[in-house]
């Protein structure tokens, strides 16, 4: 008779004989038992048997966010007139201070207290009203991380520094844009209308603005802040030294105004990546929560600390650059080319639309210039940084050469009038 133990018992006359037999094969393992591999057959390892791995997806708001345009990856060997960079630091003392860094300055974590104290004294504010950042991009990211919830309204002019839009969208904000007018002036009435009655969580203003180079009186900015007192106004004053006035000149800064300053455009320290924010103590305290520790290097802090002491040298350099700008505008006018001096450190030059072939032609001759989209008020302009007469002369010679040679054929980029896309210059949106 068969047995479930795999033994068959047979009755044979005169004796009892037991024979071991192999149990029948089953496609399923018995309950509680692990199936045994077939002899001689290679079994897959757990890693091989697992599903193929996939890169995790970022948050929806991050994947949808506008990607800030960047300049060409290698700018070595070009005359860089596209990003508003200074040709040199404002004072030779800055380089000397960097050369005097000791080994322990590099092996220990940085301390920004000394620089914060100097900035608080410079702007006549309390120490707790100042926070140091690794450039303006980081300051913008911190602000949106601390003050913008998913779906919150954010008001951003267009065109302006693209990091505002990227940070707002990555935070999940509902972004409203207000377009500059055709003459590149600020849309005061429309901006005013968007502030009330639907109060935005954050409103952004760059003063002076890039790429338009236009400036707003401090009284206008203060009126906006008064009208929408629960809105945080993030004011980018990276070019403020060139316009000659700042909200930080006020006796007291409104509690809903946060001023962003940079060491890049006036002190000539773009390579150091350092800036700062000045605002109400409660606002700075909130930013401290989302701020990573030690994002600004000791070298950058040392350079900025010396730069703050060199106000006279910085202002002298700003005055010199403005004189270079005026001369360049006059030289362009003599060639019947429309150009505008700005409240920043660059000239806007009107050529023809689309502007991208012009930028490509300059790049072919070793010069990088700022260019923007094919529609909107910036469609026919290039932005040219001013540093000195030598660079201006090279730019003018190249412009005359391009005008003689003609612009290489390039079909107009298709787009719907009134839309802003396909922006070509770094950081603008």
Helices and strands as residue ranges (DSSP letters): E 7-12, E 15-20, H 46-49, H 60-64, E 79-81, H 92-99, H 103-107, H 113-123, G 127-129, E 130-133, H 135-147, E 153-158, H 163-170, E 174-179, H 188-195, E 202-206, H 218-227, E 232-236, H 240-243, G 247-249, E 257-262, G 270-272, E 275-278, H 281-290, H 298-309, H 311-334, E 339-341, E 346-350, H 356-364, E 367-371, E 381-385, H 389-405
